[in-house]
Amino acid sequence: MTDSTVSVKAIKPLTDPKLGSASVADINYLAQATRNAVLPVFLLGNGATTERVTAAIRRLLEAVKLPVVETVQGAGNVSRDLEEDTFLGRVGLFRNQPGDMLLKRADRVIAIGYDPIAYEARNWNAEISARIIVIDEAKAEIDTYFQPERELIGAKADTLDLLLPAIKGYELNQGSRNYLRGLRENVVEDVKLDRNATKDGLVHPLDVIDSLQAHVTDEMTVTVDVGSHYIWMARYFKSYEARHLLFSNGMQTLGVALPWAIAAARVRPKETIVSISGDGGFLFSGQEP
Ligand SMILES: Cc1ncc(C[n+]2csc(CCOP(=O)(O)OP(=O)(O)O)c2C)c(N)n1
């Protein structure tokens, strides 16, 4: 019976336990590994997008310019100021992005808040050669392709704040800097895809993205549906605030953009929310009264 009267007192609310940072030994391990690395890279996932963690990542990147790739659910983590020195693009779905080349070449992948549902390691680490160190609050979901050599378990922001002084002064060597410069040019070159190749009367997807980008400010939230437009948005639409460019990755549920936009408008009532759908995705809810 779930509706009968109860006589016991209601359970009192509990205080959330506060996690501390990862252990000093584990943080030192990562600091040493970073210092010894020729090309370390940060792989930022959905779990790196809370306000505290994003702020800690930005503090660290301001002090130590390390290359960063985002999964599409980690979008917006890198600020405008840090973009030029650190950002090497988003990864996910197909292994054909500049960030994928970087993940393959890097001698340490430092995965922060990475959830395999965003981009399974069997795709980006098909050779099982990546040396992975994890920063997260719980132990990683391991498989053949994702076997971290160390896990820093604890409050991510606190862990990162302790890592900062331990790697301060580290700089990539000239060879790695040259490599990243070439890769960054690739990111830019890629966007120069031949837009004139579209037939008369049709618009190139990147032109749509450009005009949308010109109207979206950093504070606005953009929700993206699933379909071919999602791939263009995930790769090319820039976002400089975490949790402001939203994708239904993983299961890739079609039809989310409009209901998400309505929810976002309730959470951020003073901001403009933009919902992007194809006609298929829009019809999931567009006919609701
Ligand atoms: C609930 C659900 N049903 C089906 C799919 C498979 N699916 C992915 S994209 C897509 C078509 C999307 O078409 P449209 O919304 O017109 O966007 P476009 O591809 O033209 O950008 C379908 C059916 C899915 N991901 N989720």
The ligand as an ORCA input file, in Angstrom:
! r2SCAN-3c Opt
* xyz 1 1
  C      14.183      9.217    -31.670
  C      15.036      9.018    -32.898
  N      14.499      8.503    -34.002
  C      15.257      8.319    -35.114
  C      16.570      8.677    -35.130
  C      17.425      8.443    -36.375
  N      17.684      9.722    -37.072
  C      18.788     10.461    -36.852
  S      18.853     11.834    -37.779
  C      17.380     11.487    -38.512
  C      16.815     12.394    -39.552
  C      16.854     13.853    -39.175
  O      16.321     14.649    -40.206
  P      16.079     16.180    -40.011
  O      15.459     16.450    -38.690
  O      15.286     16.675    -41.195
  O      17.541     16.810    -39.980
  P      18.684     16.859    -41.128
  O      19.376     15.520    -41.158
  O      18.000     17.169    -42.445
  O      19.626     17.954    -40.714
  C      16.854     10.288    -38.030
  C      15.554      9.702    -38.464
  C      17.109      9.218    -33.933
  N      18.392      9.600    -33.846
  N      16.323      9.384    -32.828
*
